[in-house]
């Protein structure tokens, strides 16, 4: 639906709801696969209309930052890619909100999987 019709005021409901599933640990969303899909959906929302994130940057950046603590390597990769895209979409606005994300990316540089280390470097 988002690809076809986009988001308008629905984003003020959808994006915070998605972030709330990632903002707390232990995660309210117990399924790793669903958490990965949440990041993919946030990425699609960003690609559709980057301006819908302006009022929600703090909440989204916190969710992304906490996603780096996920034990699932695929989640770490998706979150790193999304963090990069979010930073590129809002280069002058996101910096003050990304401390948690930078901390998480830095911690992932010691991860056992080389793909996670690689995508963390790209994210940084």
N, C-alpha and C positions, 0 to 999 in steps of 0.2 A: 504494500500500500504506500509506503514512504517513497519508494522508487517511482511509483506512478503518479501519486498526488502530492507528495511533499508533506511538510508539517507546517502548521501555523501556530495557533495558540495551544494546540495539543502538546507541543514540545515542553511547555511549562508543567505538564503533568507527567509525560512519558520520561523525560530525561531524569528528573529527580527520583522517580520510582525505580528506574534502572540503577541509578547511583546508590540508592539505599540498599540494594541487594549486594553491593560490593563494599560499602563504607564501614561495615563493622566486622570484627573478627571475634569469634568464629563467624564465618559468613552465614547470613540468613538463607542464602541460596546454597544448599549442600552439594549440588551436582556440579562437577568441574565442567562438563560439557555445556551446561546452561550458562555458567559464568563466562565461558569463551564466547558464546553466542551473544551475551549481553554486550561485551566489548565490540563485537562485530556490528551489532545494531547501533551502538553509539557512534561507531565509525561511519556507518551509512547515514546517520542523521547529520553528522558533520559534513560529509560530502554533499548532502542535499542542500543544506543551508547552514553555513558556518556562523551566521549571525544569531541563530537561535541559542547559541552557547554563551553569548556575552554575559547575560545576567546570571548564568549558572556555572561560571568558570571555577569558582571556589569548590563547589560541590563535586564537579566532574574531576577536577585535579586531585581532590582527596581520594575519590574512588579509584582513579588510575594509580595513584601512589600506593594505595593499599593493595591493589591487584598484584603488585610486584612481589608481595609476600606470599602469594599463592604458591603451593607446592607443584602445581601442574606446569611443566615447561612450556606447553602450548599457550597457556594463559600469559606467562611472562613475555612470550614473543608477541602475542596479539596486543598486550598492553603497551609494550615498547613501541610498536608500530603506531598505535593510536596516539600515544603521547607525542611522538614526532609530528604526526599530522595535525594534532591540536596546537602544538607550538608554532608550526608553520602557518596555520590558519589565523592565529591571533598573536603574532610575535611581540607586539608592544603591550599586550594586556595580561598574558599568561604568567609571566615571570614571577610575580609576587605570590602566586598560588602553587608553584611547582616544587616547593622545598621537599614535600613528602615524596613526590615522584623522583626527584633527583636522588634522595636518600635511598629509595628502593632500587633504582637503576644501578647506583654505585654498589649496593649490597649484592646485586646479581652478577657483578663482574667476577665474583668468586664462585659462581655456580659450576657444577660438575659438567654440564653439557656445553660444548663449545658453541652451539647454535644460540643458546641463551646469552652467553657472554658476547657473542657477535652482535646480536640484535640489541643488547643493552648498550653497547658502544654506539651503535647507530642511533639509538634513542637519545643518548646524551649529545 
